[in-house]
């Protein structure tokens, strides 16, 4: 694959091909300037009464190659880890323009340049290497050329083809109007395909030592319902559905938020009970059932096989502060919660029917915390009695417990003036 310098490398190689062809039977008799072939924007080429005969090569557009745009995709796995360096496949579009103050100079030069590219329809690896080596030996190089000659263009797998373009008169006219300069005889070419690949490290699978084929009916696990919702950390969650068991009950795992799978406590073909991990953060979470398959190879079994769709559920936070809980208006109330609250999670304290947003935790602090501090605003309306206390984390509220003796919902907080 090539690097990002390949685009400039193509222009440099094409310019060198034209320049070297001048001394091998080209129209060198009418070329008397030091730079007969340039790679400039048309508005930067000197024109007028003293216009020198020359060929200008200008890349005016780079497009995505349709045939190779999806090669090596996707390049990331479900956990965001890089599995390949997907190449950026480009087609480069060039204008070849001819200049000259003398009669017939542009016609001669343009026809000659078209003949050179007609005889060189492929930029082979050897041609690219020879051209870059010749550029290195040609003399002092500009800083840009010193960078371009380090390109890995010659190592890419795909050959680079030079194909005449098919721009209409109207399209060429619009291009020259955009250049805001005088029109000169022009033709167009398309160069394809240039593959630019990042050089970052990625995850690589181990080589396959042996192969085994197993035919199974397509029976993915299907989740119909998840109860209770919301559920608390460490509690049992019941999943109802079908196709939960394959060859062995131990092959079925529960995956929360793409974390490593855990074994359920109880499993039947149509229901599963699993305990919520204590490390799972409160809020809207997802789960799916992964059913592994066995190929009969003890060293590598089991393998990930069938998976259900991700199903959302609410994981409720739990207030751990020991009652009685009280706070004065203008003071700060610190509430203990479990599971730990992430730094970026949205938190709201609910006192009765009043909601007090909790400011975001500082980025310099820990990633998670088991306590939330909120200042009771001075304009808070003080209730006449204790009020139910809740905390909401990412739209999931902590649950209240009804006390049949006091006929109250617990926990409660007393707010004083």
C-alpha positions in Angstrom: 0.0 0.0 0.0 1.0 3.6 -0.5 1.2 6.5 2.0 -0.3 9.9 1.8 2.6 11.1 -0.3 1.5 8.9 -3.1 -0.7 11.6 -4.6 2.2 14.0 -5.0 4.3 11.0 -6.1 2.0 10.3 -9.0 2.3 14.0 -10.2 6.1 13.9 -9.8 6.4 10.6 -11.8 4.1 11.8 -14.6 6.1 15.1 -14.8 9.3 13.2 -15.0 8.0 10.9 -17.7 7.2 13.9 -19.9 10.5 15.7 -19.0 12.7 12.7 -19.8 10.8 12.0 -23.1 11.9 15.5 -24.3 15.4 14.2 -24.7 14.3 11.0 -26.4 12.8 12.2 -29.6 10.4 14.8 -28.2 9.9 18.3 -29.6 13.0 19.6 -27.8 13.7 22.0 -30.7 10.9 24.3 -29.6 11.6 23.9 -25.9 14.2 26.4 -24.8 13.2 27.0 -21.2 14.6 25.5 -18.0 11.2 24.0 -16.8 9.4 22.8 -19.9 7.1 20.6 -17.8 5.4 22.0 -14.7 2.9 21.0 -12.1 1.2 24.2 -11.2 -2.3 25.6 -10.9 -3.2 27.1 -14.3 -3.5 30.6 -12.7 0.1 30.4 -11.6 1.5 29.6 -15.1 3.0 32.8 -16.7 1.1 33.8 -19.9 1.2 36.7 -22.2 3.5 38.1 -24.9 6.5 36.4 -23.4 4.8 33.1 -22.8 7.2 30.2 -22.9 6.4 26.9 -24.6 5.7 24.3 -21.9 3.4 21.6 -20.7 1.5 22.0 -17.4 0.3 19.0 -15.5 -2.4 19.9 -12.9 -4.4 17.6 -10.6 -7.7 19.3 -10.2 -9.8 16.7 -8.4 -9.4 13.5 -6.3 -12.4 11.1 -6.1 -13.1 7.9 -4.2 -12.6 4.8 -6.4 -15.9 3.0 -6.4 -14.5 -0.5 -7.0 -12.1 -0.4 -4.0 -13.8 1.9 -1.5 -15.1 -0.9 0.7 -11.9 -3.0 0.7 -10.9 -4.3 4.2 -14.1 -2.8 5.8 -15.1 -2.9 8.5 -11.7 -2.1 10.1 -12.9 -2.0 13.7 -14.4 -4.8 15.8 -17.4 -4.4 18.2 -15.1 -3.1 21.0 -13.5 -0.4 18.8 -10.2 -2.2 18.3 -8.5 -1.8 15.0 -8.6 -5.1 13.0 -7.1 -3.8 9.8 -5.9 -0.6 8.1 -8.6 0.0 5.5 -7.0 1.6 2.4 -8.2 4.9 1.0 -8.8 4.2 -2.7 -8.5 7.3 -4.9 -8.8 8.2 -8.5 -6.8 11.3 -9.5 -8.1 13.6 -12.2 -5.6 15.7 -14.2 -5.6 18.4 -16.8 -2.8 18.6 -19.3 -2.4 22.0 -20.8 0.0 23.3 -23.5 1.4 26.8 -23.7 3.6 28.8 -26.1 3.7 32.3 -27.7 4.6 31.0 -31.1 2.1 29.7 -33.6 1.5 25.9 -33.3 3.5 25.6 -30.1 0.5 24.5 -28.0 -0.8 22.0 -30.6 2.6 20.4 -31.0 3.2 20.1 -27.3 -0.2 18.8 -26.4 -0.2 16.1 -29.1 3.3 15.0 -28.0 2.2 14.8 -24.4 -0.9 12.7 -25.3 1.3 10.4 -27.4 3.7 9.9 -24.4 0.8 8.9 -22.1 -0.7 6.7 -24.9 2.5 4.8 -25.0 2.7 4.6 -21.2 -0.8 3.4 -20.1 0.5 1.8 -16.9 2.8 3.2 -14.2 4.5 -0.1 -13.3 6.4 -0.5 -10.1 9.7 -0.5 -12.0 8.8 2.7 -13.8 7.8 4.4 -10.6 11.0 3.3 -8.9 13.2 4.3 -11.8 11.5 7.7 -12.0 11.9 8.4 -8.3 15.5 7.4 -8.4 16.1 9.6 -11.4 14.5 12.5 -9.6 16.9 11.9 -6.7 19.9 12.1 -9.0 18.6 15.1 -11.0 20.1 17.7 -8.7 19.1 19.9 -5.8 15.5 19.2 -4.8 12.9 21.5 -3.4 11.7 20.6 0.2 8.4 19.3 -1.3 10.3 16.9 -3.7 12.6 15.8 -0.9 9.4 14.6 0.9 7.7 13.1 -2.1 10.7 10.9 -3.1 10.2 9.0 0.2 6.8 7.8 -0.9 5.9 4.1 -0.9 3.9 4.5 -4.1 5.9 1.7 -5.9 5.0 -0.9 -3.3 1.2 -0.8 -3.6 -0.5 -4.0 -4.9 -2.7 -2.4 -7.6 -1.1 -1.1 -10.8 -1.7 2.5 -11.6 -3.5 3.1 -14.9 -3.5 6.3 -17.0 -6.8 6.6 -18.8 -7.9 9.5 -21.1 -10.7 11.5 -19.6 -14.1 12.4 -21.0 -14.7 15.9 -20.0 -17.2 17.8 -22.2 -16.6 21.2 -23.6 -18.9 22.7 -21.0 -17.1 21.0 -18.1 -13.7 22.2 -19.4 -15.0 25.7 -19.9 -16.3 25.8 -16.3 -13.0 24.6 -14.9 -11.1 27.3 -16.7 -13.6 29.9 -15.6 -12.9 28.7 -12.0 -9.1 29.1 -12.6 -9.7 32.7 -13.6 -7.1 32.7 -16.2 -6.7 32.5 -20.0 -7.7 29.2 -21.6 -5.1 27.1 -23.2 -5.4 23.8 -25.2 -6.3 21.1 -22.7 -7.0 17.4 -22.4 -7.8 15.4 -19.3 -6.7 12.1 -17.8 -7.8 9.8 -14.9 -5.2 8.0 -12.8 -6.5 5.0 -10.9 -6.2 3.5 -8.4 -4.0 5.0 -5.7 -4.3 3.1 -2.4 -3.4 5.1 0.7 -3.1 3.0 3.9 -2.4 4.0 7.5 0.5 2.4 9.2 -1.1 1.9 12.7 -0.8 -1.4 14.5 -3.9 -3.6 14.6 -5.2 -6.8 16.1 -4.3 -9.9 14.1 -5.9 -13.3 14.4 -3.7 -16.3 15.0 -3.1 -18.5 11.9 -5.5 -21.4 11.3 -3.9 -24.7 12.1 -6.8 -26.9 11.1 -10.3 -26.6 9.7 -13.5 -28.3 10.6 -17.0 -27.8 9.2 -20.2 -28.0 11.3 -23.7 -27.7 9.9 -26.3 -26.4 12.3 -29.9 -25.1 11.9 -30.1 -21.3 12.1 -31.7 -20.9 15.5 -30.4 -17.7 17.2 -31.5 -16.9 20.7 -34.6 -14.6 20.8 -35.3 -12.3 23.8 -39.0 -11.6 24.4 -38.9 -9.8 27.7 -36.6 -8.8 30.6 -37.9 -8.5 34.1 -37.8 -6.7 36.5 -37.1 -3.3 35.0 -35.6 -1.4 36.6 -33.3 -3.8 38.4 -30.7 -3.2 41.0 -27.0 -4.2 41.0 -26.5 -7.7 42.3 -30.1 -8.7 41.8 -31.4 -11.5 39.7 -32.7 -10.6 36.2 -35.1 -12.9 34.4 -34.9 -13.2 30.6 -37.7 -14.8 28.7 -37.6 -16.0 25.1 -36.5 -19.1 23.2 -33.6 -21.0 21.7 -31.5 -20.3 24.8 -29.8 -23.7 24.9 -27.7 -25.4 22.3 -25.6 -28.5 22.7 -24.9 -27.8 26.3 -26.3 -25.3 28.9 -22.7 -24.2 29.6 -22.4 -22.8 26.1 -24.9 -20.0 26.7 -23.4 -16.7 28.1 -24.9 -13.3 29.0 -23.1 -10.3 27.6 -23.8 -6.9 29.2 -22.8 -3.9 27.1 -20.3 -5.9 25.0 -18.3 -6.9 28.2 -17.0 -10.4 28.5 -19.8 -12.9 28.8 -20.9 -14.4 32.2 -22.6 -17.7 32.9 -26.3 -17.5 34.1 -27.4 -18.8 37.5 -30.4 -20.7 36.0 -31.0 -21.6 32.4 -33.9 -23.3 30.6 -34.7 -23.4 26.9 -37.2 -20.5 27.3 -35.9 -18.5 30.3 -32.6 -17.4 32.0 -31.9 -15.9 35.4 -28.6 -14.0 35.7 -27.2 -11.8 38.5 -26.4 -8.2 37.6 -22.6 -7.6 37.9 -21.6 -5.1 40.5 -19.4 -3.3 38.0 -22.2 -2.4 35.7 -23.1 1.3 35.8 -26.6 2.6 36.4 -28.7 3.8 33.5 -29.9 2.3 30.2 -27.9 -0.9 29.7 -28.1 -3.6 27.1 -27.7 -7.4 27.2 -27.6 -10.1 24.6 -27.3 -13.9 24.8 -24.4 -15.5 23.1 -24.7 -19.3 22.4 -21.3 -20.9 21.7 -20.9 -23.9 19.4 -18.5 -26.8 19.6 -16.6 -28.3 16.6 -15.3 -31.3 18.5 -11.8 -29.9 18.9 -11.0 -29.9 22.6 -8.1 -27.4 22.3 -10.2 -24.7 20.8 -13.9 -25.3 21.8 -16.2 -23.6 22.3 -16.5 -20.9 19.5 -18.8 -17.9 19.4 -21.9 -19.0 17.4 -25.4 -17.6 17.6 -26.2 -14.3 19.3 -29.5 -12.5 20.1 -30.2 -8.9 19.3 -29.1 -6.4 22.0 -32.0 -5.7 24.4 -32.1 -2.6 26.6 -33.1 -2.6 30.3 -32.9 -0.1 33.2 -30.3 -0.6 35.9 -31.4 1.5 38.9 -29.0 3.2 41.3 -29.4 2.5 45.0 -29.0 5.2 47.7 -26.7 3.8 50.4 -26.7 6.8 52.9 -27.8 5.6 56.3 -31.0 7.4 57.6 -31.9 9.8 59.0 -31.0 12.1 56.2 -31.3 15.9 56.6 -29.9 19.0 55.0 -30.4 22.8 55.3 -31.2 25.1 52.4 -27.9 26.4 51.0 -25.9 23.5 52.4 -24.5 20.6 50.5 -26.0 17.1 50.7 -23.8 14.2 50.0 -25.6 11.0 49.0 -23.9 7.6 48.7 -24.9 5.6 45.7 -24.2 2.2 44.2 -23.2 1.1 41.6 -20.4 3.7 41.1 -21.4 6.7 39.0 -19.3 7.5 36.0 -17.7 11.0 35.6 -19.7 11.7 32.4 -23.0 10.3 33.5 -25.9 12.7 34.0 -27.1 12.8 37.6 -30.2 14.4 39.2 -31.2 14.5 42.9 -35.0 14.2 43.4 -36.5 15.5 46.7 -40.2 14.9 46.6 -41.4 16.4 43.3 -38.4 18.8 43.0 -35.4 17.9 40.8 -31.9 19.4 41.4 -29.3 18.7 38.7 -26.0 17.5 40.1 -23.0 19.3 38.4 -20.7 17.2 36.2 -17.8 15.7 38.1 -14.4 17.3 37.3 -12.3 15.6 34.7 -9.3 15.7 37.1 -11.2 13.5 39.6 -11.7 9.7 39.6 -13.4 8.0 36.7 -16.2 6.8 39.0 -17.6 7.7 42.5 -19.9 6.3 45.1 -20.9 9.6 46.4 -22.7 12.6 44.9 -22.6 16.1 46.4 -25.3 18.6 45.6 -26.0 22.1 47.0 -29.6 22.8 48.0 -30.4 26.1 46.1 -31.4 29.1 48.3 -34.7 29.4 46.6 -35.7 25.8 47.4 -39.2 25.6 48.7 -38.9 24.0 52.1 -41.6 21.3 52.5 -43.5 20.9 55.8 -42.5 17.3 56.3 -39.8 14.8 55.2 -39.8 14.0 51.5 -39.0 10.8 49.5 -35.4 11.0 48.3 -34.3 9.6 44.9 -31.3 9.9 42.6 -31.6 9.6 38.8 -28.6 8.4 36.8 -28.9 8.6 33.0 -32.7 8.6 33.1 -32.8 5.6 35.6 -34.2 6.5 39.1 -33.5 4.8 42.3 -36.4 2.8 43.7 -38.4 3.7 46.8 -39.5 1.1 49.4 -42.9 1.4 51.0 -42.9 1.0 54.8 -46.2 -0.5 55.9 -45.7 0.6 59.5 -45.1 4.3 58.8 -47.0 4.3 55.5 -44.1 6.2 54.0 -41.8 5.7 51.0 -38.2 5.3 52.0 -35.6 6.7 52.0 -36.6 10.2 53.0 -34.8 13.5 53.6 -35.7 16.4 55.8 -34.9 19.9 54.4 -34.7 22.7 57.0 -34.6 26.5 56.3 
